[in-house]
Amino acid sequence: MRDPFSSLSRRQWLQAGLGLGATAALPGLLPALEATRVLGGVSYAQLLDRLEQDATTARRAAGPVRLMYNENPYGMSPKAKDALMASWMEHGWYDPPIRQQVRDTFAAHVGVPPEYVMVTQGSSEILAMLAIAYGTEGGEIVVPNPTFEDLPRYASTLKATVRQVPLDDRMDHDFYQMDAKIGSGTKLVFVCNPNNPTATLHDDATVRDFVTTTCKRTPVIVDEAYIDFVDVPGHRSMIDLVLKGESVIVSRTASKIHGLAGLRVGFAVARPDIIARLDRYKTGDPNVFGLHAANASLRDTEYQSFVKQKNREGRTMLLDALRSAGRKVTASQTNFVFFHAGKPTADVQKYFLQQGFAVGRAFPPYTDWCRVSIGTPDEMKAFVKVLPGAFA
């Protein structure tokens, strides 16, 4: 018997399977899923330009434009989506070969042997495993405040002592005060560079000196979730310290520049003995689609450059508008901007929501500051037009 679906293109199959009658009903989806297959003869650069248009249209149609969670507005790369679709038959597998492949791909991407890498369910799982491995049995953890909250939150639930050190007057890590908090009971120190929510990047020499000195006393976790957006010449990852045998763990994620936040893929880089220790506390594995998408995206340097350039355009636009409005703003090296609104953050959120934009919540003690993620250039043009009203 003839397969009734054999003559259908993937485009037709998607329309039929989703109950949609027209291609227009899938803004931003078909070009990404089909990539060069449907748009044959179109260059990849042209496809990425189309992706930008589709992403803007789809996000606007979905409701308030999401500028609150530091998401990549373009989603995953077209090549990642092709890889995901091609792996569909593996959805019922345990232990798919891609698990090892993506570990090897990431190891090559950052220049370390594969045994120095663990692939996780987002970088949040790394922080959870670290909290268990180093924060139990009365362990102490030293963290800046505010910073990415998962590690101190996990550690607190495990009854660890979390010593939070306020940022300095430039909203940077206060390494002098952090060092003063480290004692004989300290089991782990957290550094987030660039930091979330402040978007600030420490100069390389200062943070490197702190990490190098501190890891002689206790392990240091350096969260580099936003390093792909850094534009400072000469800035380096702390991964070279791992290769020197130091007690340093570097966390990375596929959620930001790779746009895979919903598929949960992260990477820990550490000495093999530390990787083995953390492996005991893994709760599962990333899903097969996320692994295939991450594997393809790590190789898709053109897409990474595209996202970084578009982020730079939107970030510059927003920073210029805020400075023109006389607002204090940190020097962002991320895909978000942190600025002084001069009024409760909740009020600022309400105003922007009325204008069609969802922005970030308050991060105590900075309860009159606002964090705004960078959207597409067209979204940021619209955002800066309504920006002055937030300060009225």
C-alpha positions in Angstrom: 0.0 0.0 0.0 1.3 3.4 -0.9 2.3 5.6 2.0 -0.1 8.6 1.9 2.6 10.8 3.3 5.5 9.8 1.0 4.7 12.6 -1.5 4.3 15.3 1.1 7.1 17.8 1.6 8.1 18.6 5.2 6.4 21.9 4.8 3.1 20.2 3.9 3.5 17.7 6.7 4.0 20.4 9.2 0.9 22.2 8.0 -1.2 19.1 8.1 0.1 17.8 11.4 -0.3 21.2 13.1 -3.7 21.8 11.6 -2.6 24.9 9.8 -3.9 25.9 6.4 -1.2 28.3 5.2 2.5 28.9 5.5 1.8 32.4 6.9 0.5 30.7 10.0 4.0 29.6 10.9 5.9 32.9 11.2 9.6 32.2 11.9 9.2 28.5 12.1 9.4 27.1 8.5 12.5 28.9 7.4 14.3 27.7 10.5 13.1 24.1 10.2 13.7 23.9 6.5 16.8 26.0 6.3 18.4 25.7 2.8 16.3 22.7 1.9 13.2 24.7 1.1 15.0 28.0 0.4 17.4 26.4 -2.1 19.9 28.7 -3.7 19.6 31.2 -0.8 22.9 32.0 0.9 23.2 31.3 4.6 23.7 35.0 5.3 20.4 35.7 3.5 18.7 33.0 5.5 19.9 34.6 8.7 18.5 37.9 7.6 15.2 36.2 7.0 15.4 34.6 10.4 15.8 38.1 12.0 12.6 39.3 10.2 10.7 36.1 11.1 11.8 36.2 14.7 10.6 39.9 15.1 7.3 39.1 13.5 6.7 35.9 15.6 7.6 37.6 18.9 5.4 40.5 18.3 2.5 38.2 17.4 3.0 36.2 20.6 2.2 39.1 22.9 4.4 41.4 25.0 8.0 41.2 23.6 10.1 39.1 25.9 13.0 41.3 27.2 13.1 39.8 30.7 15.0 36.5 30.8 18.1 37.2 28.7 16.9 34.9 25.9 18.3 34.8 22.4 15.5 36.4 20.4 16.4 34.4 17.3 16.2 31.0 18.9 18.5 28.3 17.7 20.4 28.4 14.4 18.8 27.1 11.2 21.6 24.4 11.1 20.7 23.4 14.7 17.1 23.1 13.8 17.9 20.9 10.8 20.0 18.7 13.1 17.1 18.5 15.6 14.6 17.5 12.9 17.0 14.9 11.4 17.3 13.3 14.9 13.6 12.7 15.3 13.8 8.9 15.2 16.1 9.0 18.3 13.4 10.4 20.6 12.8 6.9 22.0 16.4 6.0 22.7 18.4 5.8 25.9 22.0 6.6 25.7 22.1 8.1 22.2 25.6 8.3 20.6 25.2 12.1 20.3 25.9 12.3 24.1 29.6 11.5 23.4 29.7 13.4 20.2 28.6 16.7 21.7 31.1 16.3 24.5 33.8 15.9 22.0 32.6 18.8 19.9 32.5 21.2 22.9 35.9 20.0 24.1 37.3 20.9 20.7 35.4 24.2 20.7 37.1 25.3 23.9 40.4 23.5 23.5 40.4 20.8 26.2 40.6 17.0 26.2 37.1 15.4 26.3 37.6 14.0 29.7 37.7 17.6 31.1 34.1 18.1 30.0 30.7 17.2 31.4 27.5 17.8 29.4 24.6 18.8 31.7 21.0 19.8 31.7 21.8 23.5 31.3 24.4 25.2 33.4 21.9 25.3 36.3 22.5 21.6 36.8 26.2 22.2 37.2 25.5 24.7 40.0 23.1 22.2 41.7 25.8 19.5 41.6 28.4 21.8 43.0 26.0 22.8 45.8 25.6 19.1 46.7 29.3 18.2 46.3 30.7 21.1 48.2 27.8 22.6 50.2 26.6 19.7 52.3 27.8 18.7 55.8 28.0 22.3 56.9 30.1 23.6 54.1 30.5 27.3 53.5 30.2 28.9 50.1 31.2 32.5 49.3 29.3 34.4 46.6 28.9 38.0 45.4 25.5 39.6 45.8 23.6 40.1 43.6 24.6 37.4 41.1 23.1 34.5 39.3 21.0 33.0 42.1 21.0 29.3 41.5 24.1 28.3 43.4 23.3 30.2 46.6 19.7 29.1 46.5 20.6 25.4 46.0 23.2 25.6 48.8 20.8 27.3 51.2 18.3 24.4 50.7 21.1 22.0 51.7 21.7 24.0 54.9 25.1 25.2 53.7 26.4 28.5 55.0 26.2 31.0 52.2 28.3 34.1 52.7 27.1 36.8 50.4 29.4 39.7 49.7 27.9 43.0 48.3 29.2 44.3 45.1 31.4 47.3 45.2 30.3 50.9 44.2 31.0 50.0 40.5 28.7 47.0 40.7 31.7 44.7 40.3 32.7 41.7 42.5 34.4 43.1 45.6 37.3 40.6 45.6 38.9 42.1 48.6 35.8 41.5 50.7 35.2 38.1 49.2 38.8 37.1 50.1 38.1 38.2 53.7 35.1 35.9 53.9 37.1 32.8 52.9 38.1 30.7 55.9 39.0 27.2 56.9 35.3 26.1 56.4 35.0 27.5 52.9 34.4 24.7 50.4 33.6 26.7 47.2 33.8 30.3 45.9 31.5 31.6 43.1 32.5 34.1 40.4 30.1 35.2 37.7 31.9 37.0 34.9 30.2 38.8 33.2 27.9 39.1 36.1 24.1 38.6 36.0 22.1 40.9 36.7 24.6 43.8 36.5 26.1 42.9 33.0 29.5 44.0 34.3 32.8 42.3 33.2 35.9 42.4 35.5 39.1 43.3 33.8 41.0 40.1 33.0 44.0 40.7 35.2 42.0 41.3 38.4 39.7 38.4 38.1 42.5 36.1 37.0 44.6 37.1 40.0 41.7 36.4 42.4 40.8 33.0 40.9 44.4 31.9 40.7 45.1 32.8 44.3 41.8 31.6 45.7 41.8 28.2 44.0 45.0 27.3 46.0 42.8 27.5 49.1 39.4 26.2 47.9 37.7 25.3 44.6 36.4 28.2 42.5 33.5 28.0 40.1 33.6 30.6 37.3 30.2 31.1 35.5 30.9 32.2 31.9 27.4 32.0 30.6 27.7 35.3 28.8 31.3 35.2 27.6 30.3 34.8 24.0 28.9 38.4 24.0 32.1 40.0 25.4 33.7 42.6 23.1 36.7 43.6 25.2 39.9 42.8 23.3 42.1 40.3 25.1 39.5 39.0 27.5 40.1 35.3 28.2 38.2 32.4 29.7 39.5 30.8 32.9 39.7 27.5 31.1 43.5 27.7 30.8 43.6 27.5 34.6 41.8 24.2 34.4 44.4 22.9 32.0 47.1 23.9 34.4 45.6 21.6 37.0 44.0 24.2 39.2 40.9 23.6 41.3 38.7 25.7 39.0 35.4 24.7 37.4 34.1 26.7 34.4 30.5 26.6 33.5 29.1 27.4 30.0 25.7 27.1 28.5 24.0 26.6 25.2 21.1 28.8 26.4 22.4 32.2 25.4 24.2 32.7 22.1 23.1 29.3 20.9 19.4 30.0 21.8 18.7 26.6 23.4 17.3 27.8 26.7 14.2 25.6 26.5 16.3 22.4 25.6 18.6 22.6 28.6 22.2 21.9 27.6 25.2 23.1 29.6 28.9 22.3 29.9 31.2 22.0 32.9 35.0 22.2 32.3 37.2 20.9 35.1 40.0 18.5 36.0 38.9 14.9 35.4 38.8 14.1 39.1 36.4 17.0 39.7 34.3 15.9 36.8 34.1 12.4 38.3 33.1 13.9 41.7 30.3 15.9 40.1 29.1 13.0 38.0 28.0 11.2 41.1 25.3 13.9 41.6 23.9 14.1 38.1 20.1 13.7 38.0 19.8 12.8 34.3 20.9 13.7 30.9 20.0 16.5 28.4 17.3 15.5 25.9 18.5 14.1 22.6 17.1 17.0 20.6 19.0 19.5 22.7 22.2 17.5 22.2 21.9 17.4 18.4 21.0 21.1 18.3 23.9 22.0 20.5 26.3 19.9 18.5 25.4 21.6 15.3 25.3 25.1 16.8 28.8 24.8 18.3 30.1 24.3 14.7 27.9 27.1 13.3 30.3 30.0 13.8 28.5 32.1 11.2 25.3 32.0 13.3 27.3 32.8 16.5 28.8 35.9 14.7 25.4 36.9 13.5 23.8 36.8 16.9 26.8 38.6 18.5 26.6 41.4 15.9 22.9 41.9 16.2 23.2 41.9 20.0 25.9 44.5 19.7 23.6 46.7 17.6 20.7 46.5 20.0 22.9 46.9 23.1 24.6 50.0 21.7 21.2 51.4 20.7 19.8 51.0 24.2 23.0 52.2 26.0 23.0 55.3 23.9 19.4 56.0 24.6 19.8 55.6 28.3 22.9 57.8 28.5 21.0 60.5 26.4 18.2 60.3 29.0 20.8 60.9 31.8 20.4 57.5 33.4 23.1 55.7 35.2 23.9 52.4 33.4 26.5 49.7 33.8 29.0 49.0 30.9 27.2 45.9 29.6 29.2 43.0 28.1 26.3 40.7 27.9 22.9 40.4 26.0 21.2 42.6 28.6 21.5 46.1 30.1 21.2 47.1 33.7 20.2 50.8 34.4 19.0 53.0 37.2 15.3 53.8 36.7 15.0 56.0 39.8 11.7 54.4 40.8 10.5 51.0 42.0 11.3 48.3 39.4 7.7 47.0 39.6 6.5 50.4 38.4 8.9 50.3 35.5 7.8 46.8 34.6 4.1 48.0 34.6 4.9 50.9 32.3 6.8 48.8 29.8 4.1 46.1 29.8 1.6 48.7 28.8 3.9 49.6 25.9 4.1 46.0 24.8 7.4 44.9 26.4 8.1 42.6 29.4 11.3 43.6 31.2 13.2 42.1 34.2 12.2 42.0 37.8 14.0 43.7 40.7 17.3 42.3 42.0 17.7 43.4 45.7 19.2 45.6 46.9 18.9 47.3 43.5 15.2 47.7 43.7 15.1 50.9 41.6 17.2 49.4 38.8 15.9 47.6 35.7 17.4 44.8 33.6 16.4 44.7 30.0 17.4 41.9 27.6 18.5 42.8 24.1 15.9 41.9 21.4 16.2 42.2 17.7 17.3 45.6 16.3 13.7 46.4 15.3 12.5 45.6 18.7 15.1 47.8 20.3 14.2 50.7 18.0 10.6 50.4 19.2 11.8 50.1 22.8 14.0 53.2 22.9 11.1 55.2 21.4 9.0 54.5 24.5 11.9 54.6 27.0 11.6 58.2 28.1 8.1 57.6 29.4 9.5 55.2 32.0 11.2 58.2 33.7 8.2 60.6 33.7 
